[in-house]
Amino acid sequence: MHDDLGYNCGTCGARHEEAPLSYRTHAPVYWSDELAMDGDSELTPDLCVIRGEHFFVQGNLDIPLRDAEGHFSWGVWVSLSGANFARMLARWDTPGREAETPYFGWLSTELPVYEPTTVNLKTHVHTQPVGLRPHIEVEPTDHPLAVAQRTGMTMTEVRRIAERLLHPEPLPGSTG
């Protein structure tokens, strides 16, 4: 097992003292700044409604680490049906809510490190105890994100993700 989470960045050459083990997205891929002015749309850190017709919840999509303790976590948005969104809201502050049957949803976050797109992957939303975000389970397919969730990832893969997300554009003179 690796104890040192630091790495020398292959993109910028700098030493980063730790590879981030989680990334969170601000809003579903369908959200736009114009929707903030729409009275039927709302975005909070946990929930999103678009034009009173499309409903989303933010949750954690965890990937086990194969060569370190713990897991890597993506903070992603998942769309829910209106009925499931209403049911989730009705139980939002209810102790024992984690006993709910998982809700079906569509992944509504583009994770740029995976191809093909992660938008619209089928998911199950597992409600957690009050105060915790739902656990998101991707339907087991051959999509690289689904495979990673089932089989895990290495710290080398975590570092590659960090390099890609910390440096989305190649630096001048780099070959990446």
C-alpha positions as a Markdown table, in Angstrom:
| # | Residue | x | y | z |
|---|---|---|---|---|
| 1 | Met | 0.0 | 0.0 | 0.0 |
| 2 | His | 1.2 | 3.5 | -0.8 |
| 3 | Asp | 1.4 | 5.9 | 2.2 |
| 4 | Asp | 2.7 | 8.9 | 0.2 |
| 5 | Leu | -0.1 | 10.6 | -1.7 |
| 6 | Gly | 2.3 | 13.2 | -3.1 |
| 7 | Tyr | 3.5 | 13.1 | -6.7 |
| 8 | Asn | 5.5 | 14.9 | -9.3 |
| 9 | Cys | 3.1 | 16.3 | -11.8 |
| 10 | Gly | 3.7 | 15.1 | -15.4 |
| 11 | Thr | 2.0 | 18.2 | -16.8 |
| 12 | Cys | 3.5 | 21.1 | -14.8 |
| 13 | Gly | 6.5 | 19.4 | -13.3 |
| 14 | Ala | 5.7 | 20.7 | -9.8 |
| 15 | Arg | 5.5 | 18.5 | -6.7 |
| 16 | His | 1.9 | 18.2 | -5.5 |
| 17 | Glu | 1.8 | 17.1 | -1.9 |
| 18 | Glu | -1.3 | 15.0 | -2.3 |
| 19 | Ala | -3.5 | 13.7 | -5.1 |
| 20 | Pro | -7.0 | 14.9 | -4.4 |
| 21 | Leu | -9.3 | 11.9 | -3.7 |
| 22 | Ser | -12.5 | 13.6 | -4.6 |
| 23 | Tyr | -13.9 | 16.1 | -7.1 |
| 24 | Arg | -17.4 | 17.6 | -7.0 |
| 25 | Thr | -19.3 | 19.4 | -9.7 |
| 26 | His | -21.3 | 22.5 | -9.1 |
| 27 | Ala | -24.4 | 21.7 | -11.1 |
| 28 | Pro | -25.9 | 19.1 | -13.5 |
| 29 | Val | -24.7 | 19.4 | -17.0 |
| 30 | Tyr | -28.1 | 20.8 | -18.0 |
| 31 | Trp | -27.8 | 23.9 | -15.7 |
| 32 | Ser | -27.0 | 27.3 | -17.1 |
| 33 | Asp | -26.5 | 30.7 | -15.4 |
| 34 | Glu | -29.7 | 31.9 | -17.1 |
| 35 | Leu | -31.7 | 29.4 | -15.1 |
| 36 | Ala | -30.8 | 31.1 | -11.9 |
| 37 | Met | -33.2 | 33.9 | -12.9 |
| 38 | Asp | -36.0 | 31.4 | -13.7 |
| 39 | Gly | -38.6 | 31.2 | -10.9 |
| 40 | Asp | -39.2 | 27.6 | -11.6 |
| 41 | Ser | -35.5 | 26.6 | -11.3 |
| 42 | Glu | -33.4 | 26.3 | -8.3 |
| 43 | Leu | -29.9 | 25.0 | -7.5 |
| 44 | Thr | -28.6 | 24.2 | -4.0 |
| 45 | Pro | -25.5 | 22.2 | -3.0 |
| 46 | Asp | -27.7 | 19.1 | -2.9 |
| 47 | Leu | -30.7 | 19.5 | -5.1 |
| 48 | Cys | -31.6 | 21.0 | -8.4 |
| 49 | Val | -34.9 | 21.7 | -10.2 |
| 50 | Ile | -34.9 | 23.0 | -13.8 |
| 51 | Arg | -38.1 | 24.8 | -15.0 |
| 52 | Gly | -40.1 | 22.8 | -12.5 |
| 53 | Glu | -39.8 | 19.7 | -14.8 |
| 54 | His | -36.4 | 18.2 | -14.3 |
| 55 | Phe | -35.2 | 17.1 | -10.9 |
| 56 | Phe | -31.6 | 16.2 | -9.7 |
| 57 | Val | -29.8 | 15.2 | -6.6 |
| 58 | Gln | -26.1 | 15.3 | -5.9 |
| 59 | Gly | -24.4 | 12.2 | -4.6 |
| 60 | Asn | -21.1 | 10.4 | -4.2 |
| 61 | Leu | -19.9 | 7.9 | -6.8 |
| 62 | Asp | -17.2 | 6.1 | -5.0 |
| 63 | Ile | -14.4 | 4.0 | -6.6 |
| 64 | Pro | -12.4 | 1.7 | -4.3 |
| 65 | Leu | -8.6 | 2.2 | -4.3 |
| 66 | Arg | -6.7 | -1.0 | -5.1 |
| 67 | Asp | -3.3 | 0.1 | -3.7 |
| 68 | Ala | -4.2 | 2.5 | -0.9 |
| 69 | Glu | -6.7 | 2.8 | 1.9 |
| 70 | Gly | -10.2 | 4.2 | 1.2 |
| 71 | His | -11.8 | 5.3 | -2.1 |
| 72 | Phe | -11.8 | 8.0 | -4.7 |
| 73 | Ser | -15.1 | 9.9 | -4.9 |
| 74 | Trp | -16.8 | 11.8 | -7.7 |
| 75 | Gly | -19.5 | 14.3 | -6.6 |
| 76 | Val | -22.1 | 13.8 | -9.3 |
| 77 | Trp | -25.6 | 14.8 | -10.2 |
| 78 | Val | -28.3 | 12.3 | -11.1 |
| 79 | Ser | -31.7 | 13.1 | -12.5 |
| 80 | Leu | -34.7 | 11.5 | -10.8 |
| 81 | Ser | -38.3 | 11.2 | -11.9 |
| 82 | Gly | -40.7 | 13.8 | -10.4 |
| 83 | Ala | -42.3 | 11.1 | -8.2 |
| 84 | Asn | -38.9 | 9.8 | -6.9 |
| 85 | Phe | -37.7 | 13.4 | -6.3 |
| 86 | Ala | -40.8 | 14.2 | -4.3 |
| 87 | Arg | -40.4 | 10.9 | -2.3 |
| 88 | Met | -36.8 | 11.7 | -1.6 |
| 89 | Leu | -37.7 | 15.3 | -0.4 |
| 90 | Ala | -40.5 | 14.0 | 1.8 |
| 91 | Arg | -37.9 | 11.8 | 3.6 |
| 92 | Trp | -35.0 | 14.3 | 3.5 |
| 93 | Asp | -34.8 | 14.8 | 7.3 |
| 94 | Thr | -36.4 | 11.5 | 8.3 |
| 95 | Pro | -34.1 | 9.2 | 10.4 |
| 96 | Gly | -34.0 | 5.7 | 8.9 |
| 97 | Arg | -34.4 | 7.1 | 5.3 |
| 98 | Glu | -31.5 | 4.9 | 4.2 |
| 99 | Ala | -33.9 | 1.9 | 4.3 |
| 100 | Glu | -35.5 | 3.4 | 1.1 |
| 101 | Thr | -35.3 | 1.2 | -2.0 |
| 102 | Pro | -32.7 | 2.8 | -4.4 |
| 103 | Tyr | -34.1 | 5.2 | -6.9 |
| 104 | Phe | -33.4 | 4.9 | -10.6 |
| 105 | Gly | -31.6 | 7.9 | -12.2 |
| 106 | Trp | -29.6 | 9.1 | -15.1 |
| 107 | Leu | -26.1 | 10.4 | -14.5 |
| 108 | Ser | -26.2 | 14.1 | -15.3 |
| 109 | Thr | -22.5 | 15.0 | -14.9 |
| 110 | Glu | -19.9 | 15.0 | -17.6 |
| 111 | Leu | -16.7 | 13.5 | -16.2 |
| 112 | Pro | -14.1 | 14.6 | -18.8 |
| 113 | Val | -11.6 | 11.8 | -17.9 |
| 114 | Tyr | -13.9 | 9.1 | -19.3 |
| 115 | Glu | -14.8 | 8.2 | -22.9 |
| 116 | Pro | -17.5 | 7.8 | -24.1 |
| 117 | Thr | -19.5 | 10.4 | -22.2 |
| 118 | Thr | -20.7 | 9.7 | -18.7 |
| 119 | Val | -23.9 | 11.7 | -19.3 |
| 120 | Asn | -27.0 | 9.5 | -19.2 |
| 121 | Leu | -25.4 | 6.4 | -17.8 |
| 122 | Lys | -28.0 | 4.5 | -15.8 |
| 123 | Thr | -27.6 | 4.7 | -12.0 |
| 124 | His | -29.2 | 3.6 | -8.8 |
| 125 | Val | -29.3 | 6.3 | -6.0 |
| 126 | His | -28.9 | 4.8 | -2.6 |
| 127 | Thr | -30.2 | 7.1 | 0.2 |
| 128 | Gln | -27.8 | 7.4 | 3.1 |
| 129 | Pro | -28.5 | 8.5 | 6.8 |
| 130 | Val | -29.7 | 12.1 | 7.4 |
| 131 | Gly | -26.8 | 14.5 | 6.7 |
| 132 | Leu | -25.0 | 12.3 | 4.2 |
| 133 | Arg | -25.3 | 12.6 | 0.4 |
| 134 | Pro | -26.7 | 9.6 | -1.5 |
| 135 | His | -24.4 | 6.9 | -2.8 |
| 136 | Ile | -24.5 | 6.6 | -6.6 |
| 137 | Glu | -24.1 | 3.2 | -8.2 |
| 138 | Val | -23.5 | 3.1 | -12.0 |
| 139 | Glu | -25.3 | 0.2 | -13.8 |
| 140 | Pro | -22.7 | -2.5 | -14.3 |
| 141 | Thr | -21.7 | -2.2 | -18.0 |
| 142 | Asp | -18.5 | -2.1 | -19.9 |
| 143 | His | -18.3 | 1.7 | -19.6 |
| 144 | Pro | -14.9 | 2.7 | -18.1 |
| 145 | Leu | -16.6 | 4.4 | -15.2 |
| 146 | Ala | -18.8 | 1.4 | -14.4 |
| 147 | Val | -15.7 | -0.9 | -14.7 |
| 148 | Ala | -13.7 | 1.4 | -12.3 |
| 149 | Gln | -16.6 | 1.4 | -9.8 |
| 150 | Arg | -16.6 | -2.4 | -9.8 |
| 151 | Thr | -12.9 | -3.2 | -9.9 |
| 152 | Gly | -11.3 | -0.1 | -8.3 |
| 153 | Met | -8.5 | 2.2 | -9.4 |
| 154 | Thr | -4.8 | 2.7 | -8.5 |
| 155 | Met | -3.2 | 5.8 | -7.1 |
| 156 | Thr | -1.4 | 6.2 | -10.5 |
| 157 | Glu | -4.9 | 6.5 | -12.1 |
| 158 | Val | -5.9 | 9.0 | -9.3 |
| 159 | Arg | -2.7 | 11.1 | -10.2 |
| 160 | Arg | -3.6 | 11.0 | -13.9 |
| 161 | Ile | -7.1 | 12.3 | -13.1 |
| 162 | Ala | -5.6 | 15.1 | -10.9 |
| 163 | Glu | -3.2 | 16.1 | -13.7 |
| 164 | Arg | -6.0 | 16.2 | -16.2 |
| 165 | Leu | -8.4 | 18.2 | -14.0 |
| 166 | Leu | -5.8 | 20.6 | -12.5 |
| 167 | His | -4.3 | 21.3 | -15.9 |
| 168 | Pro | -7.2 | 21.0 | -18.5 |
| 169 | Glu | -5.2 | 22.7 | -21.2 |
| 170 | Pro | -1.6 | 21.7 | -22.0 |
| 171 | Leu | 1.0 | 24.1 | -20.7 |
| 172 | Pro | 3.1 | 25.9 | -23.3 |
| 173 | Gly | 6.0 | 23.7 | -24.4 |
| 174 | Ser | 4.4 | 20.5 | -22.9 |
| 175 | Thr | 3.7 | 17.4 | -25.0 |
| 176 | Gly | 0.5 | 16.5 | -23.2 |
